[in-house]
Amino acid sequence: MALVGRRDGRNFGYGRQLSYAGPQALRDLFGGGHYGTVKAHSDRWQAFVRWCRSEEGPMFNDARQINWQTLLDYAEHLRQQVEQGELAIATAQNRLSSVNRTMAALRGDQYVKVPGPSKALGMRRTSVRRSVPQGQDREQVKRIVEVLCENQQARAAAIAQLARATGMRLREAILAGLPRLKREAEQYGKINIQDGTKGGRSGASAPRWITVDDHIRDALRFAEKVSPDGSRNLLAPNERYLDFLQGVVRPARDIIHKHDLKGFHELRTAYACERYEQITHHPAPINGGHCYQLNRHLDQEARVQISYELGHGRIVVVAAYIGGRA
């Protein structure tokens, strides 16, 4: 569908709703083809629209109100999500790029855009960890779990336990199919992390088996205990994932900050460091280990295994969790 009015109308003539206008403008820009590209840009545009309409955003529903400062504010929002472990750096950069492309399609010019999404975010897609991960001390994690439970945040406590025990991402812990994982743990002594994974990585084409230990058994047992009635994961049957993030994860984050844990992602990093030490019998580089200097083959073997267990396709990404080769 082409312009529904003059280009100087609401949303530059593409209708009354910001969520509708962006995809329509993209379809016009790509001439009805490139369906995958249009869908990818449209999906990322919807994330921007949700932010625009939120209390954290400018409460806009008209693209004519969006200016350069709006996009810089959105970049800052994305940067905070990356730091809190809710988004990958690449995802944040892609979202900014798609907003640039969609704004150009709506406006018909390049006057409102973020020049260089990676520069605006102040981050590189792959970095080397420079700070010692929080959450490596299991006693600290145990105390955080207790405090969360005391504050009626049992499901957030389950996320913390799953992340520390298995290295799951936040989304993976929330959407983990608990009955299946329990069954796999009992039958095979290992679990296959498949639910909530990134980039459509699921099924036999992308197995991610992790050997079960007592920490994983305890985490699965607790998660199943606090899972809402009628649910196979940590979401209630009629609960939306985004509502869970806002109603459960966000308040929980305020609690864990007070106990020296800056995000659930730190627990995933702590898992990676622990696995490195288990595999090499040396501390992770970020913890002062020098395995690479002593046995480069063993260091590489550990990085390959940890990359697999974390669900990353590139070994180089592991440096962001355990430190570089030094």
C-alpha positions in Angstrom: 0.0 0.0 0.0 1.4 3.4 -1.0 0.9 6.7 0.9 -2.6 7.1 2.3 -2.3 10.9 2.1 0.2 13.7 1.5 3.7 13.1 2.7 3.4 16.0 5.1 0.5 14.3 6.9 0.6 12.2 10.1 3.5 9.7 9.9 4.4 11.3 6.6 1.2 10.2 5.1 1.5 6.5 6.0 -1.4 6.4 8.5 -2.2 7.2 12.1 -0.2 4.5 13.8 3.6 4.5 14.0 3.6 0.7 14.2 1.7 0.5 10.9 3.5 3.3 9.1 7.0 1.9 9.3 6.4 -1.4 7.6 4.2 0.3 4.9 7.0 2.7 4.1 9.5 -0.2 3.9 7.3 -2.1 1.5 7.2 1.0 -0.7 10.9 1.4 -0.5 11.6 -2.2 -1.5 8.9 -2.2 -4.1 7.0 -5.1 -2.6 10.0 -7.5 -2.8 12.8 -8.4 -0.4 10.3 -9.9 2.0 12.9 -11.2 4.5 14.6 -7.8 4.6 11.4 -6.0 5.0 10.3 -8.3 7.8 13.6 -8.0 9.7 13.5 -4.2 9.5 9.8 -4.2 10.5 10.3 -6.4 13.5 13.1 -4.2 14.8 11.0 -1.1 14.1 8.3 -2.5 16.3 10.8 -2.7 19.2 11.5 1.0 18.6 7.8 1.8 18.5 7.2 0.0 21.8 10.0 2.1 23.3 8.5 5.3 21.8 5.1 4.6 23.4 6.5 3.7 26.8 7.1 5.8 29.8 10.9 5.4 29.3 10.5 6.7 25.7 9.1 10.0 24.4 5.4 8.7 24.2 5.4 9.5 20.4 3.0 7.9 17.9 3.9 10.1 14.9 7.2 9.8 13.0 7.1 13.6 12.4 8.0 14.1 16.1 11.0 11.9 15.9 14.3 13.8 15.6 18.0 13.1 16.0 17.8 13.4 19.8 15.0 10.8 19.9 17.3 8.3 18.2 20.2 9.1 20.5 17.9 8.5 23.5 16.9 5.2 21.9 20.6 4.3 21.4 21.2 5.0 25.1 18.2 2.7 26.0 19.7 -0.1 23.9 23.1 0.4 25.4 21.7 0.0 28.9 19.9 -3.2 27.8 23.2 -4.6 26.5 25.0 -3.7 29.7 22.2 -5.5 31.7 22.6 -8.6 29.6 19.1 -8.3 28.0 20.4 -7.7 24.4 23.5 -8.8 22.4 25.6 -6.0 21.0 24.9 -7.1 17.5 21.1 -7.1 18.2 21.3 -3.5 19.5 23.3 -2.4 16.4 20.9 -4.1 14.1 17.9 -2.4 15.8 19.5 1.1 15.3 20.3 0.3 11.7 16.7 -0.7 11.0 15.4 2.4 12.6 17.7 4.5 10.4 16.4 2.6 7.3 12.8 2.9 8.3 13.0 6.6 9.1 14.6 7.2 5.7 11.7 5.3 4.1 9.1 7.3 6.0 10.7 10.7 5.4 12.1 10.2 1.9 15.4 11.6 3.0 18.4 10.9 5.3 18.1 13.9 7.6 17.1 12.0 10.8 19.4 9.1 11.5 22.1 7.8 13.9 25.4 8.0 12.1 27.3 4.8 12.8 25.1 2.7 15.2 28.2 1.0 16.7 29.7 4.4 17.5 26.4 5.6 19.0 26.3 2.6 21.2 29.9 3.0 22.2 30.4 -0.8 21.9 32.1 -3.3 19.6 30.3 -6.5 18.6 33.1 -8.6 20.1 35.0 -7.4 23.1 37.5 -8.9 25.5 36.4 -9.0 29.2 38.3 -6.5 31.4 36.5 -6.9 34.7 36.2 -10.0 37.0 32.6 -11.3 36.7 30.3 -11.0 39.6 28.3 -14.0 40.8 31.2 -16.5 40.8 30.9 -17.0 44.5 28.0 -19.4 45.0 27.4 -18.2 48.5 26.7 -14.8 47.1 24.3 -16.2 44.6 22.6 -18.3 47.3 22.0 -15.1 49.4 20.6 -13.3 46.3 18.2 -16.2 45.8 17.1 -16.0 49.4 16.6 -12.3 49.2 14.5 -12.6 46.0 12.3 -15.2 47.6 11.9 -13.0 50.7 10.6 -10.3 48.3 8.1 -12.7 46.7 10.3 -12.9 43.6 10.7 -16.7 43.5 10.6 -16.8 39.7 13.4 -14.3 39.5 15.3 -16.5 42.0 14.7 -19.4 39.6 16.2 -17.4 36.7 19.3 -16.6 38.8 19.8 -20.3 39.7 19.3 -21.5 36.1 21.7 -18.8 34.7 24.4 -19.6 37.3 24.0 -23.4 37.0 23.6 -23.8 33.2 24.8 -20.5 31.6 21.4 -19.8 30.2 20.5 -16.4 28.8 17.7 -14.5 30.6 15.2 -15.4 27.8 16.3 -19.0 27.8 15.8 -19.3 31.6 12.4 -17.8 31.4 11.2 -20.0 28.5 13.0 -23.2 29.4 10.8 -26.2 29.0 11.1 -27.5 32.5 9.4 -31.0 32.2 11.5 -31.8 29.2 14.7 -30.7 30.9 13.9 -32.7 34.0 13.2 -35.8 31.8 16.5 -35.4 29.9 18.4 -34.9 33.2 17.0 -38.2 34.5 17.3 -40.2 31.3 20.6 -38.9 29.9 22.4 -37.1 32.6 22.5 -34.0 30.4 20.1 -31.4 29.2 19.6 -29.7 25.7 19.0 -26.0 26.0 16.6 -25.2 23.1 13.8 -22.9 24.3 14.2 -19.1 23.9 17.5 -19.4 22.0 18.8 -16.8 19.7 18.5 -16.7 15.9 16.2 -19.7 15.5 18.9 -22.1 16.8 16.8 -25.1 17.9 16.2 -28.8 17.4 18.7 -31.3 16.0 20.3 -28.7 13.8 21.7 -26.8 16.8 22.0 -29.2 19.8 23.3 -27.6 23.0 23.8 -30.4 25.5 25.1 -29.7 29.0 26.2 -32.3 31.5 24.0 -32.3 34.6 25.4 -31.8 38.1 23.8 -31.3 41.5 23.6 -27.5 40.9 21.6 -28.0 37.7 19.3 -30.6 39.4 18.6 -28.2 42.2 18.0 -25.3 39.8 15.6 -27.4 37.7 13.8 -28.7 40.8 13.3 -25.1 42.2 12.2 -23.7 38.8 9.6 -26.4 38.4 8.4 -25.8 42.0 7.8 -22.1 41.4 6.5 -22.4 37.8 2.9 -21.2 37.6 0.1 -23.7 37.5 -0.6 -25.0 34.0 2.8 -23.8 32.7 5.8 -25.7 31.4 8.1 -22.7 32.0 8.3 -19.6 34.3 5.6 -17.7 32.4 2.0 -18.1 33.5 -0.2 -19.6 30.8 -1.7 -16.2 29.9 1.3 -14.1 30.7 3.2 -12.2 27.9 7.0 -12.3 27.9 7.3 -8.5 27.8 4.9 -8.2 30.8 7.1 -10.7 32.7 10.2 -8.6 31.9 8.5 -5.4 33.2 6.6 -6.9 36.2 9.2 -9.4 37.4 12.6 -9.0 35.9 12.9 -5.2 36.3 12.0 -5.1 40.0 14.3 -8.1 40.6 17.1 -6.3 39.0 16.8 -3.5 41.5 17.2 -6.1 44.3 20.2 -7.8 42.8 22.0 -4.5 42.2 21.9 -3.9 46.0 23.7 -7.3 46.4 26.6 -6.5 44.1 25.3 -8.2 41.0 24.8 -5.9 38.0 22.6 -8.3 36.0 21.6 -11.8 35.3 24.1 -11.9 32.5 26.9 -11.8 35.0 25.8 -15.3 36.2 26.1 -16.6 32.7 29.6 -15.2 32.6 30.4 -16.7 36.0 29.3 -20.1 34.6 31.7 -19.7 31.6 34.6 -18.9 34.0 33.8 -21.9 36.1 33.6 -24.2 33.1 37.0 -23.0 31.9 38.5 -23.9 35.2 36.8 -27.3 35.2 38.1 -28.1 31.7 41.6 -26.8 31.9 42.3 -27.0 35.7 43.5 -23.4 35.5 41.6 -20.2 36.4 39.9 -18.3 33.6 42.2 -15.6 32.1 40.1 -12.9 33.7 40.7 -14.5 37.1 44.5 -14.5 36.6 44.9 -17.8 34.8 47.7 -18.4 32.2 46.6 -21.6 30.5 47.1 -20.2 27.1 50.8 -19.6 27.8 51.2 -23.1 29.2 49.0 -25.2 26.9 47.5 -23.4 23.9 45.7 -26.5 22.7 43.9 -27.0 26.0 42.9 -23.3 26.1 41.4 -23.6 22.6 39.6 -26.8 23.5 38.0 -25.1 26.5 36.9 -22.1 24.4 35.4 -24.4 21.8 33.4 -26.2 24.5 32.3 -23.1 26.3 31.2 -21.5 23.0 29.1 -24.6 22.3 27.5 -24.6 25.8 26.7 -20.9 25.7 25.1 -21.2 22.3 27.5 -19.0 20.4 28.5 -19.8 16.8 31.9 -18.0 17.1 34.7 -19.0 19.5 36.0 -15.5 19.6 32.9 -14.4 21.5 34.1 -16.4 24.5 36.7 -13.8 25.3 33.9 -11.5 26.3 33.1 -14.0 29.1 36.4 -15.4 30.3 39.0 -12.9 29.0 41.5 -12.9 26.2 44.5 -15.1 25.4 47.3 -13.8 27.6 
